Amino acid sequence: MTFLTRRKSIDAMAADAHGERRLRRTLSWPHLMALGVGAIVGTGIYTLIGQGADRAGPAVILSFAIAGVVCACAALAYAEMSTMMPAAGSAYTYTYAVLGEGLAWIVGWSLILEYTVVCSTVAVGWSGYATGFLTSLGVHLPAALTTGPGGGGLVNLPAVLITLVVAALLAAGTRESATVNALLVALKIAALAVFVAIALPHFDGANFHPFMPYGFTSHEVAGLQRGVMGAAALIFFAFYGFDAVSTAAEEAKNPGRDLIIGIVGSMAVCTVLYMVIAAAALGALPYGQFAKSAEPLALVLRSVHAPGAARIIAAAAVIALPTVILAFMYGQSRIFFVMARDGLLPRALSTVSDRTHTPVAMTAFTAIVVAVVAGVFQLGQIAEVANSGTLAAFVAVSACMLVLRRTDPDRPRVFRTPLAWVLGPVAIVGCIYLFFSLAHLTQVAFLIWNIVGVGVYLLYGRRKSLLALN
């Protein structure tokens, strides 16, 4: 069982980033900041704010705060680890160097789950806004083609189509897709500023009573995990995305500076933005009236007699939500790429296009998987599953940071997490608590996914790993 603990040194990780199968350094900090904000601000605030309010009532603001604190602690750990190991792979790479191949495989396998499901979730959320926007223009799509079998339809065709469009953009080149992403992120932030400016004047404090109708702890009511922590476990999805920045470490021009700005900066901007938007939405309209909507922010604006602004929000969501798909599909392809480069997946998958310098085959495969999931499943069914994979990765990165503080304290650290022995454990305990606040079915799905993953590793990865062959 020694193969489970074999490790790839930090220096070897750096060598891979300069080897034959490497990615070109084309991204600067504005690209990474936009990648982080683009990944974080998306379905979580445009769509899941409604489902979060349904589970916690007005106290969903506390849910946002709790999820944000846990993510902020994890983000600081990511900033330290990514600047120490500026190679692609994110949490998988850090775990491989610190905790060994066995745990690295589990983290990588969990990240595959996270990124695939996140892309699918956002594609479904985008479909809701796109359908609503077209309806407002008098274009009515058949219900059977706008929802999957779980919702009584045949296939969510808009979700499938947007997935394929984003994949084509990614395959065109990293810098090109990052530039388009930055422009769309600016549009998305402008639209949210319009929402706040229109909704805040209609603020009514009575909408916050009762503030915590389902209590604080997570418990099941009518088939859903309700309470502040039940909502936090769901809308935790709304905050992560900064980890996608760490997957770009190998393509950052100046990793020591650019990664810190990209990870910490995007998290800080989005936390403030979320709190303001949640307060504006809840103050303008009782949560029960937008909790079930597929486009809650647009519904809030229509309720305050601002249909033109509602169309702007819907249009911005239609145009800009794909930035989230782009960020996570980018991260997914890089996780696959590095695992293949290490031999844990077929090495042929780690080839890079000579023309675009991107892993085109891996991007295409990712797009197919995402499109199938998005076309079949409903939003609530897949968002929580994504959270389980992310929580596992956050625990691993925080643990790696603490272990390296003990085992390699003298290694240069461009960024040092402040109060590491406080914030690190807060991230670990917070993530574990959020995991157990997820629905039981989600926990079982995560367990089954990793049992399958362990089987793949034992049958293939442990024998084909480059560490096993050397």
Secondary structure, DSSP 8 states (H G I E B T S, - for coil): -GGGT----HHHHHHHTTSSS-----B-HHHHHHHHHHHHSSHHHHTHHHHHHHHHGGGHHHHHHHHHHHHHHHHHHHHHHHHHS-STTHHHHHHHHHT-HHHHHHHHHHHHHHHHHHHHHHHHHHHHHHHHHHHHTT----GGGBS-GGGTSS-BHHHHHHHHHHHHHHHH-HHHHHHHHHHHHHHHHHHHHHHHHHHGGG--GGGG-SS-TT-SS-EEETTEEESHHHHHHHHGGGT--HHHHHTTGGGBSSHHHHHHIIIIIHHHHHHHHHHHHHHHHHHHS-HHHHTT-SSHHHHHHHHTT-HHHHHHHHHHHHHHTHHHHHHHHHHHHHHHHHHHHTTSS-GGGG---TTT-S-HHHHHHHHHHHHHHHHHS-HHHHHHHHHHHHHHHHHHHHHHHHHHHHH-TTS--SS--TTHHHHHHHHHHHHHHHHHHS-HHHHHHHHHHHHHHHHHIIIIIHHH-HHHH-
